[in-house]
Amino acid sequence: MMQMSQALAQVTMQITNSKPLEKILYDGNLLAVNLLEIQSPANGMLLKKHVHFGDKVSQGQVLFEFASQELQAQLFEASMAVIENKEAYLKLRDWEQSYEMMQANSQMDKAYHELARTEVRFQQTKKLYQSGIVAKEECLLDERFYKDSQQHYQNAKRQLAQIKEKANATALKLAELKLKQAQNKEAMLQNKIAALIVRSPMSGTVLAPHVEGTKQVFALYPQKPFQEREVIAWLADMSSLCISVKVDEFDIVRLQKGQQAKVVLAAFSTHSLAGKIMDISVQNNPANGTRQAMVYDVKVALDVIPEEIQNKLLIGMTASIQLEERLPEGLWIDKTAIHYENDEPYVNVIHDQTSTKQKVVLGDNVKNEVRVIKGLAVGDRIVLHG
């Protein structure tokens, strides 16, 4: 310990073993816990709006109506495909009664009867030739007719088998799958067209979408074209609200879900509202910009909102939150008491109206205080500044 005589400092503090209460203060904005995007259901035109921004709506209520020529054209093509595939499927299912099968069976019957007739004639001519009644040429001619009939019959039989094969189990199953595929596509497009009437997915308040620059809010202009999934409005459930704040990386490690908070809305400063942390982002906010310390989004849910301000609250209102943290027990001193010599920290300890430099080892620190791990004891008096 180095001795040094000087006048007694005006501001001092006596060291005690304590667990100080640290207050963490941040400003944020009022948000709805349940905030849903309302998107354009398809590439189309806004035909009619049934609500205005700021209106309260109930679940299932019609909000907007769209028209889409693109979807209508796709549905027409899909319906035509259903008709064509259904005809193809039914034709294979009832293949035995089809025109091709009836024609093939008819050709088969004709070939069979022609074969039977030429066979009888050839057998008769052959006997007459063997008896010397007819000439050899006549017998050979009937034999050629008989063989041609055999060939014709085999061809008809083979053709009938090939036509039957067109409606085998595999072909029928494939036709059935094609029909189902066409029907599913038609149903999907019908659902998409039904979704052109946009209904509210929950009860809440309709809010305007975020716009950039000089872009006008679309609701002023019916007949405006929209791209599929383009945000056309927001829907906020005002029965459950929270405060969204951006907390720097030094404080974020001291917060935890469920931690109690005190909330004061700027527009209702006489009301102190209770809340608790409901969500702590695990990723830094990309809008942090060039700030040296990273910031993280934290949401504080409001517990009970007084009736006199419940219907006056608006999304985006400014609010301040206060979080309290009980620091670890130890010898906590004001940061103004810390000095440095050769990069080593020390404090001035008072002994008999004089101060003595005392080297210290520092531990945890918060905004205004730091914990001394080694170098001081309970009862010591130190100089804060001066």
Legacy VTK file of the C-alpha trace (Angstrom):
# vtk DataFile Version 3.0
C-alpha trace
ASCII
DATASET POLYDATA
POINTS 386 float
0.000 0.000 0.000
1.487 3.381 -1.050
1.249 6.320 1.408
0.290 9.793 0.179
-0.738 12.816 2.258
-3.324 15.255 0.910
-6.407 17.186 1.952
-9.453 15.132 2.737
-11.739 14.806 -0.261
-15.159 16.340 0.039
-17.076 13.257 -1.167
-16.400 9.848 0.364
-18.181 6.558 0.885
-17.856 3.759 3.421
-17.504 0.240 2.030
-20.331 -2.152 2.891
-21.251 -5.623 1.706
-24.320 -5.031 -0.473
-26.528 -6.291 -3.308
-27.405 -3.062 -5.117
-30.488 -2.760 -7.313
-29.634 -1.768 -10.877
-32.268 -0.076 -13.054
-32.190 -0.698 -16.820
-34.078 1.920 -18.855
-35.045 1.747 -22.540
-37.518 3.410 -24.883
-39.655 1.477 -27.331
-42.955 1.341 -29.182
-46.349 -0.211 -28.595
-47.134 -3.287 -30.708
-49.816 -5.945 -30.838
-48.631 -9.365 -29.694
-50.673 -10.940 -32.485
-49.950 -8.986 -35.670
-50.814 -10.696 -38.957
-50.018 -9.754 -42.536
-52.942 -9.648 -44.949
-51.555 -10.554 -48.384
-52.893 -10.398 -51.914
-54.186 -13.920 -52.676
-53.043 -13.838 -56.335
-51.840 -11.683 -59.186
-54.940 -9.609 -59.716
-56.914 -6.407 -59.379
-58.437 -4.937 -56.251
-62.158 -4.651 -57.005
-63.593 -3.494 -53.714
-62.530 -2.661 -50.155
-65.064 -3.273 -47.404
-63.048 -1.662 -44.582
-60.894 1.358 -43.860
-57.609 1.422 -41.999
-58.327 1.737 -38.305
-61.612 -0.199 -38.496
-62.273 -2.927 -35.959
-63.304 -6.198 -37.615
-64.451 -9.630 -36.471
-63.171 -13.026 -37.542
-64.534 -14.075 -40.947
-65.582 -10.557 -41.945
-64.978 -9.668 -45.614
-62.107 -7.192 -45.962
-61.252 -6.984 -49.682
-62.388 -8.424 -53.018
-59.990 -9.196 -55.861
-60.352 -10.356 -59.470
-57.786 -12.389 -61.379
-58.078 -13.026 -65.115
-55.018 -15.246 -64.848
-56.725 -17.581 -62.372
-59.955 -17.613 -64.366
-58.049 -18.654 -67.504
-56.189 -21.363 -65.569
-59.470 -22.662 -64.126
-61.046 -22.846 -67.592
-58.097 -24.901 -68.868
-58.196 -27.123 -65.781
-61.942 -27.766 -66.199
-61.418 -28.726 -69.834
-58.649 -31.122 -68.765
-61.019 -32.737 -66.226
-63.630 -33.336 -68.936
-61.058 -34.801 -71.351
-59.442 -37.044 -68.737
-62.812 -38.208 -67.447
-63.874 -39.232 -70.961
-60.593 -41.087 -71.442
-60.958 -42.884 -68.111
-64.590 -43.924 -68.684
-63.711 -45.122 -72.176
-61.040 -47.464 -70.787
-63.231 -48.537 -67.877
-66.012 -49.531 -70.304
-63.592 -50.689 -72.995
-65.537 -53.852 -73.858
-68.406 -51.668 -75.117
-66.154 -49.250 -77.010
-66.387 -48.781 -80.772
-62.834 -50.117 -81.278
-63.607 -53.311 -79.368
-66.926 -53.818 -81.146
-65.241 -53.318 -84.515
-62.389 -55.690 -83.616
-64.839 -58.355 -82.393
-66.854 -57.962 -85.599
-63.726 -58.412 -87.728
-62.817 -61.458 -85.646
-66.259 -63.010 -86.165
-66.112 -62.388 -89.909
-62.635 -63.922 -90.139
-63.727 -66.946 -88.121
-66.786 -67.649 -90.287
-64.781 -67.070 -93.460
-62.172 -69.570 -92.233
-64.860 -72.155 -91.445
-66.482 -71.686 -94.864
-63.209 -71.956 -96.852
-62.114 -74.976 -94.814
-65.343 -76.875 -95.623
-65.090 -75.942 -99.298
-61.426 -76.988 -99.474
-62.137 -80.353 -97.821
-64.968 -80.992 -100.286
-62.888 -79.988 -103.319
-59.998 -82.111 -102.078
-62.221 -85.230 -101.922
-63.634 -84.533 -105.371
-60.106 -84.083 -106.775
-58.999 -87.355 -105.193
-62.056 -88.994 -106.850
-61.079 -87.490 -110.203
-64.196 -85.390 -110.418
-62.544 -81.923 -110.373
-59.304 -80.679 -111.801
-56.149 -80.172 -109.748
-56.177 -76.407 -110.420
-59.571 -76.044 -108.756
-58.341 -77.932 -105.687
-55.209 -75.759 -105.440
-57.293 -72.589 -105.771
-59.592 -73.582 -102.874
-56.536 -74.567 -100.832
-55.067 -71.087 -101.373
-58.383 -69.497 -100.313
-58.347 -71.633 -97.160
-54.774 -70.645 -96.228
-55.535 -66.961 -96.842
-58.516 -67.288 -94.510
-56.250 -68.812 -91.845
-53.868 -65.889 -92.130
-56.726 -63.396 -92.038
-58.140 -65.062 -88.935
-54.759 -64.958 -87.120
-54.404 -61.270 -87.998
-57.898 -60.475 -86.667
-57.178 -62.475 -83.509
-53.882 -60.642 -82.952
-55.515 -57.252 -83.601
-58.280 -58.004 -81.086
-55.681 -58.897 -78.441
-53.783 -55.646 -79.091
-56.927 -53.564 -78.789
-57.866 -55.334 -75.560
-54.386 -54.551 -74.194
-55.097 -50.818 -74.507
-57.406 -51.134 -71.494
-55.223 -53.310 -69.273
-54.973 -52.662 -65.508
-51.945 -50.400 -65.871
-53.529 -48.229 -68.546
-56.746 -47.951 -66.536
-54.837 -46.983 -63.371
-52.839 -44.369 -65.270
-56.030 -42.868 -66.701
-57.539 -42.779 -63.212
-54.472 -40.978 -61.808
-54.543 -38.433 -64.626
-58.204 -37.762 -63.885
-57.534 -37.289 -60.162
-54.610 -34.997 -60.927
-56.789 -32.857 -63.181
-59.578 -32.785 -60.570
-57.115 -31.753 -57.826
-55.772 -28.921 -59.959
-59.306 -27.752 -60.708
-60.207 -27.842 -56.983
-57.022 -25.950 -56.080
-57.828 -23.193 -58.579
-61.434 -23.037 -57.363
-60.117 -22.533 -53.819
-57.761 -19.815 -55.042
-60.618 -18.016 -56.759
-62.749 -18.343 -53.621
-59.814 -16.804 -51.687
-60.035 -13.692 -53.886
-62.646 -12.644 -51.335
-60.270 -11.875 -48.450
-61.757 -12.485 -44.996
-60.326 -11.551 -41.621
-58.502 -14.516 -40.009
-59.175 -13.100 -36.524
-60.827 -10.231 -34.726
-58.725 -7.093 -34.575
-57.942 -3.684 -36.041
-57.016 -3.162 -39.706
-53.754 -1.260 -40.157
-52.136 0.246 -43.247
-49.135 -1.571 -44.720
-45.717 0.010 -44.454
-44.934 2.170 -47.492
-41.705 3.720 -48.705
-40.980 7.132 -50.163
-43.889 8.711 -52.004
-45.743 5.447 -52.621
-49.441 6.012 -51.952
-51.490 3.773 -49.709
-53.347 1.441 -52.060
-56.739 1.662 -50.354
-57.290 5.080 -51.881
-57.226 3.528 -55.351
-59.572 0.621 -56.139
-58.772 -1.217 -59.391
-55.101 -1.218 -58.390
-53.129 -4.308 -59.537
-51.342 -6.434 -56.934
-48.793 -9.217 -57.069
-49.445 -12.496 -55.258
-48.347 -12.345 -51.580
-47.941 -8.576 -51.676
-48.845 -7.124 -48.269
-52.077 -5.155 -48.513
-52.772 -4.573 -44.806
-51.945 -5.614 -41.260
-54.368 -7.008 -38.709
-53.647 -6.306 -35.041
-55.276 -8.005 -32.053
-55.497 -5.008 -29.697
-56.563 -7.180 -26.762
-52.961 -8.290 -26.207
-50.232 -5.640 -26.422
-46.492 -5.420 -25.878
-43.631 -2.931 -25.991
-40.847 -3.594 -28.488
-37.424 -2.227 -27.489
-33.895 -2.549 -28.805
-31.463 -3.558 -26.027
-27.687 -3.366 -26.438
-25.427 -6.381 -26.057
-24.193 -5.311 -22.612
-27.671 -5.303 -21.085
-29.217 -8.178 -23.074
-27.187 -10.763 -21.125
-28.798 -9.520 -17.912
-32.368 -10.099 -19.099
-34.489 -13.230 -19.050
-37.978 -14.252 -20.092
-40.599 -13.626 -17.426
-38.607 -10.781 -15.847
-40.887 -8.074 -14.448
-40.881 -4.592 -15.975
-42.484 -1.219 -15.363
-43.958 0.489 -18.459
-44.957 4.114 -18.957
-46.588 5.272 -22.191
-45.581 8.804 -23.194
-49.182 9.736 -24.015
-50.425 8.432 -20.636
-47.530 9.313 -18.343
-49.715 9.232 -15.218
-50.297 5.502 -15.655
-47.580 3.061 -14.667
-48.273 -0.333 -16.252
-46.929 -3.710 -15.207
-45.347 -6.011 -17.755
-42.904 -8.857 -18.185
-40.436 -9.934 -20.841
-42.133 -12.315 -23.279
-39.481 -12.623 -25.993
-35.739 -12.019 -26.359
-34.336 -12.245 -29.882
-31.327 -14.520 -30.326
-30.146 -12.523 -33.349
-29.006 -8.937 -33.469
-31.267 -6.420 -35.183
-30.084 -5.970 -38.819
-31.112 -2.314 -38.651
-28.347 -1.707 -36.133
-26.414 0.308 -38.749
-22.997 1.613 -37.787
-23.507 1.484 -34.007
-20.581 -0.163 -32.268
-22.662 -2.164 -29.783
-25.065 -4.711 -31.254
-28.731 -4.363 -30.322
-31.344 -7.073 -29.894
-35.137 -6.944 -30.068
-36.933 -7.526 -26.781
-40.700 -7.632 -26.288
-42.353 -6.776 -22.971
-45.970 -7.950 -22.665
-48.398 -5.683 -20.795
-50.272 -7.464 -18.017
-53.348 -5.333 -17.295
-54.344 -2.190 -19.203
-56.685 0.270 -17.422
-60.092 0.586 -19.071
-59.797 4.380 -19.319
-56.922 4.089 -21.811
-57.681 0.692 -23.396
-59.595 2.114 -26.373
-57.213 5.045 -26.800
-54.072 3.031 -27.422
-52.569 3.148 -30.909
-49.939 0.948 -32.491
-46.544 2.633 -32.523
-47.045 4.816 -29.434
-43.824 5.644 -27.577
-43.188 3.952 -24.257
-40.371 3.634 -21.746
-39.633 0.481 -19.811
-37.749 0.060 -16.563
-36.218 -3.262 -15.611
-34.601 -3.924 -12.251
-31.758 -6.326 -11.588
-30.453 -7.319 -8.157
-26.650 -7.420 -8.551
-24.464 -10.139 -6.932
-23.554 -9.525 -3.312
-20.141 -7.920 -2.819
-18.170 -4.724 -2.248
-19.709 -2.356 -4.810
-18.253 1.126 -5.245
-18.983 4.106 -7.461
-16.944 4.152 -10.661
-15.797 7.714 -9.919
-13.618 6.295 -7.128
-11.473 4.336 -9.605
-8.156 5.773 -10.826
-5.449 4.182 -12.934
-1.685 4.202 -12.668
0.345 2.255 -15.230
-2.957 0.705 -16.351
-3.547 -0.679 -12.854
-6.693 0.435 -10.967
-6.511 1.931 -7.499
-8.711 3.869 -5.076
-7.890 6.456 -2.433
-8.596 5.061 1.051
-9.041 7.506 3.956
-6.924 6.950 7.085
-6.676 9.643 9.794
-7.567 12.560 7.548
-5.193 11.417 4.803
-5.726 9.316 1.718
-3.699 6.316 0.683
-3.505 4.758 -2.756
-4.806 1.206 -2.623
-4.512 -1.132 -5.596
-7.704 -3.100 -6.272
-8.866 -5.992 -8.412
-12.161 -5.248 -10.148
-14.941 -7.621 -11.108
-18.457 -7.114 -12.512
-19.436 -3.612 -13.500
-22.678 -1.900 -14.400
-23.402 1.605 -15.579
-22.360 3.460 -12.404
-20.884 0.841 -10.107
-18.135 -1.754 -10.088
-17.510 -4.685 -7.732
-14.157 -4.865 -5.937
-12.876 -8.422 -5.645
-9.637 -7.690 -3.803
-8.004 -4.698 -2.098
-10.825 -3.342 0.099
-12.693 -4.516 3.179
-16.001 -3.744 4.809
-15.660 -0.502 6.788
-13.033 1.129 4.584
-13.788 4.703 3.524
-12.790 5.801 0.017
-12.749 9.032 -1.954
-15.318 9.177 -4.700
-13.967 12.159 -6.583
-11.792 15.202 -6.054
LINES 1 387
386 0 1 2 3 4 5 6 7 8 9 10 11 12 13 14 15 16 17 18 19 20 21 22 23 24 25 26 27 28 29 30 31 32 33 34 35 36 37 38 39 40 41 42 43 44 45 46 47 48 49 50 51 52 53 54 55 56 57 58 59 60 61 62 63 64 65 66 67 68 69 70 71 72 73 74 75 76 77 78 79 80 81 82 83 84 85 86 87 88 89 90 91 92 93 94 95 96 97 98 99 100 101 102 103 104 105 106 107 108 109 110 111 112 113 114 115 116 117 118 119 120 121 122 123 124 125 126 127 128 129 130 131 132 133 134 135 136 137 138 139 140 141 142 143 144 145 146 147 148 149 150 151 152 153 154 155 156 157 158 159 160 161 162 163 164 165 166 167 168 169 170 171 172 173 174 175 176 177 178 179 180 181 182 183 184 185 186 187 188 189 190 191 192 193 194 195 196 197 198 199 200 201 202 203 204 205 206 207 208 209 210 211 212 213 214 215 216 217 218 219 220 221 222 223 224 225 226 227 228 229 230 231 232 233 234 235 236 237 238 239 240 241 242 243 244 245 246 247 248 249 250 251 252 253 254 255 256 257 258 259 260 261 262 263 264 265 266 267 268 269 270 271 272 273 274 275 276 277 278 279 280 281 282 283 284 285 286 287 288 289 290 291 292 293 294 295 296 297 298 299 300 301 302 303 304 305 306 307 308 309 310 311 312 313 314 315 316 317 318 319 320 321 322 323 324 325 326 327 328 329 330 331 332 333 334 335 336 337 338 339 340 341 342 343 344 345 346 347 348 349 350 351 352 353 354 355 356 357 358 359 360 361 362 363 364 365 366 367 368 369 370 371 372 373 374 375 376 377 378 379 380 381 382 383 384 385
